[in-house]
């Protein structure tokens, strides 16, 4: 097998698979992404669907891993064979200097051991792997659950990607001479100049009706409240979601707790596949949660059964980001239905 190239996020998915197979499971994580020794999830099977037209099933045993590629094709490997390559593989991930793809001899060796062609799921997929866990109460296998995989190694992952569909339209009230703002460089500087001149920005609509409907499925008032958060981000120096939420919806205000709860629900939904341009009607039934690859080599679980920890983790660790204004068509003053408006865009990442 020739040496494979992949980025750190893609390699991290392979590392998470190897970790779960050699360890036979992993510990839960608390809201601060630290290991919770009181929560352990035993993994009985990993169902790998990275191949285009087939899947590989990995079954964990005491000292071996059974690999089932086809109904009549089964092989067993010793766990220690996989373990011997993992430390070197982790070091490859830690020392990589670029977010671009890089080759890894140890990663390629693990791919070969596990009979895989590539290290990660398709970028179009909202889930990265499927796990069969043992129920802690009945000790019986649960139905396969889908998990996404995020890594603390390398560049922070984007959890909600920008597009033209994530534009939000604001009406500019009090603006009479838009031309004097056109030459101001930097979106935040332009917005601050508008505010300093006495203009106010009021939420008008979402460019995508599908995105608006998806948000309304969380709560009918959530589109308006999310628009307030986005505007606060662009007109302040705050980037962390928790900080922007705190200043937009202070705890002292009636209804803030409920609004923040819906924001957390949106963040978890985004991690489970909610997109701006695709209809979304709720959490997928088979979604289990998130696997987090730590820099120390641990792989921790945020399991849906402990959804509050998962939502708190996202709320405290995610931040707003300004994507490319030219690529996504926002940030310029324009006339819409006889009113001066400006579009802002939503992108959220770790």
Order of alpha helices (4+ residues) and beta strands (2+ residues): beta-alpha-beta-beta-beta-beta-beta-alpha-beta-alpha-beta-beta-beta-beta-alpha-alpha-beta-alpha-alpha-alpha-alpha-beta-beta-alpha-beta-alpha-beta-beta-beta
